[in-house]
Amino acid sequence: MGTTDTKKPQPTAAAPLTKEERLAQAREYAKQFKFDTLSEEDLIRLRRNAYAYLL
């Protein structure tokens, strides 16, 4: 008959990050997302198309 190990290994707690490290981590995470902005001409075209659709 086998014995079971009742002591499970505990994950070690990570050291708290400094303010600079957290900021660098947040910047790296934000680089994953790219936000495309619309030009003024694109906005005018969208508005005209929406207005024409309503008519």
Secondary structure, 3 states (H helix, E strand, C coil): CCCCCCCCCCCCCCCCCCHHHHHHHHHHHHCCCCCCCCCHHHHHHHHHHHHHHHC
